[in-house]
């Protein structure tokens, strides 16, 4: 039973549940739960999972001897890939709604759309290389590639801020992201000094 609780398939089932719930609601009640809801919710889940992914390093630095922190570190790539999956779903829903390359192309000059596309472009190499084969093949370069997560995160939250009807929620999440990242930078610098 304990091995089931820490298994990767169970983790992926849990990570997939919000997406399944959104798609089910959209299919069953498209007028009540329409495009605006599903595009916002899929974007929210992409951002939340990105924050969870970024939180793993400071958690590991603070609680390195705890087994749950070690387990979280081993599953960090899963969280990142899930974040990308929700971001890709968010983009697919947007493209489905627009249904025209001309409209999509015309909207590229809109700052929040441009920030979203740039964030997605940075996430693609991260998702592609988030596996053991790529880790072994890239060796030390793997970490360099995966530092793209930081500009991708900035662009993700810029996209959210610029797209929001009420930017308050976006500002709260940006503050949470800063609260995650500042301790990470401080802890990593302190470890280099000692």
C-alpha positions in Angstrom: 0.0 0.0 0.0 2.9 2.4 0.8 4.5 1.8 -2.6 1.2 2.7 -4.3 1.0 5.9 -2.4 4.4 7.0 -3.7 4.0 5.5 -7.2 4.5 7.6 -10.3 1.2 6.3 -12.0 -0.8 7.5 -9.0 0.9 10.9 -9.1 0.1 11.2 -12.8 -3.5 10.3 -12.1 -3.7 13.0 -9.4 -2.1 15.5 -11.7 -4.5 14.6 -14.5 -7.7 14.9 -12.4 -8.2 18.7 -12.7 -7.8 18.5 -16.5 -10.3 15.6 -16.7 -12.7 17.6 -14.5 -12.4 20.7 -16.7 -12.9 18.7 -20.0 -15.9 16.9 -18.5 -17.5 20.1 -17.4 -16.8 21.8 -20.7 -18.3 18.8 -22.6 -21.4 18.4 -20.3 -22.2 22.0 -19.6 -20.6 24.1 -22.4 -22.9 27.1 -21.8 -22.4 27.2 -18.1 -18.7 26.3 -18.2 -17.6 27.9 -21.5 -14.4 29.0 -23.2 -13.6 31.7 -20.7 -13.7 29.3 -17.7 -11.7 26.4 -19.3 -9.1 28.7 -20.8 -8.6 30.5 -17.4 -8.7 27.3 -15.3 -6.2 25.5 -17.6 -3.9 28.5 -17.4 -4.2 28.6 -13.6 -3.3 24.9 -13.3 -0.3 25.5 -15.5 0.9 28.3 -13.3 0.2 26.5 -10.0 2.1 23.5 -11.1 5.0 25.7 -12.3 5.1 27.3 -8.9 5.0 23.8 -7.3 7.9 22.8 -9.5 9.9 25.9 -8.6 9.2 25.3 -4.9 10.9 21.9 -4.9 14.5 23.3 -4.8 14.0 25.5 -1.7 12.1 22.7 0.0 15.0 20.3 -0.7 17.5 22.9 0.5 15.6 23.4 3.7 14.5 19.8 4.4 17.1 17.8 2.7 17.1 15.0 5.3 13.4 14.4 5.2 12.2 11.5 3.0 9.2 13.5 1.7 11.5 16.2 0.4 13.7 13.6 -1.4 10.6 12.1 -2.9 9.5 15.5 -4.1 12.9 16.1 -5.6 12.6 12.9 -7.6 9.2 13.9 -8.9 10.1 17.5 -9.8 10.3 16.7 -13.5 6.8 15.1 -13.3 5.4 18.4 -11.9 7.1 20.4 -14.6 5.8 18.2 -17.4 2.3 18.4 -15.9 2.6 22.2 -15.9 3.6 22.1 -19.6 0.7 19.7 -20.3 -1.8 22.2 -18.8 0.0 25.1 -20.7 -0.3 23.1 -23.9 -3.9 22.4 -23.2 -4.5 26.1 -22.5 -2.9 27.0 -25.8 -4.9 24.2 -27.7 -8.2 25.6 -26.3 -7.2 29.1 -27.4 -6.4 27.9 -30.9 -9.6 25.8 -31.0 -11.6 28.9 -30.1 -9.8 31.2 -32.6 -10.0 28.6 -35.4 -8.1 30.8 -37.8 -4.3 31.2 -38.4 -5.1 34.8 -39.5 -6.7 35.7 -36.2 -3.9 34.0 -34.2 -1.3 35.8 -36.2 -3.0 39.2 -35.8 -3.2 38.7 -32.0 0.5 38.0 -31.8 1.1 41.8 -31.4 -1.0 41.8 -28.3 1.4 41.9 -25.3 -0.3 39.2 -23.2 -0.6 36.9 -26.2 3.1 37.4 -27.1 4.2 36.7 -23.5 2.1 33.5 -23.5 3.6 32.3 -26.8 7.2 33.1 -25.6 6.6 31.3 -22.3 5.3 28.2 -24.2 8.3 28.3 -26.6 10.7 28.2 -23.6 8.7 25.4 -22.0 9.0 23.1 -25.1 12.7 22.3 -24.7 12.1 21.8 -20.9 9.3 19.3 -21.5 11.2 17.5 -24.2 14.3 17.0 -22.0 12.5 16.1 -18.8 13.4 12.4 -19.0 16.3 10.2 -18.0 17.5 9.7 -21.6 17.9 13.5 -22.2 19.5 13.9 -18.7 22.1 11.4 -19.6 22.7 12.7 -23.1 23.0 16.3 -22.1 25.1 15.7 -19.0 26.1 19.1 -17.5 24.3 21.0 -20.3 20.9 19.6 -18.9 21.0 22.1 -16.0 21.8 24.9 -18.3 18.8 24.1 -20.5 16.6 23.8 -17.5 17.5 27.2 -16.3 15.1 28.4 -19.0 12.4 27.7 -16.4 13.1 31.1 -14.8 12.5 33.3 -17.8 9.6 31.0 -18.7 8.1 31.6 -15.3 8.5 35.4 -15.6 6.7 35.3 -19.0 4.0 33.0 -17.7 3.1 35.4 -14.9 3.4 38.4 -17.1 1.0 36.7 -19.5 -1.4 36.1 -16.5 -1.0 39.7 -15.3 -1.7 41.3 -18.7 -4.6 39.0 -19.5 -6.4 39.3 -16.2 -9.6 41.2 -15.9 -8.7 41.8 -12.3 -4.9 41.7 -11.8 -5.2 41.2 -8.0 -5.0 37.4 -8.2 -2.0 37.6 -10.6 -0.2 40.0 -8.2 -0.8 37.6 -5.3 0.7 34.7 -7.3 3.6 36.8 -8.4 4.2 37.5 -4.7 4.0 33.8 -4.0 6.5 33.1 -6.8 8.9 35.8 -5.3 8.5 34.1 -1.9 9.5 30.8 -3.4 12.4 32.1 -5.4 14.1 34.5 -3.0 14.7 31.8 -0.4 16.1 29.5 -3.1 18.6 32.2 -4.3 19.6 33.0 -0.7 20.0 29.3 0.3 22.0 28.4 -2.8 24.3 31.4 -2.3 24.8 30.5 1.4 25.7 26.9 0.5 28.3 28.1 -2.0 29.9 30.3 0.6 30.0 27.6 3.3 
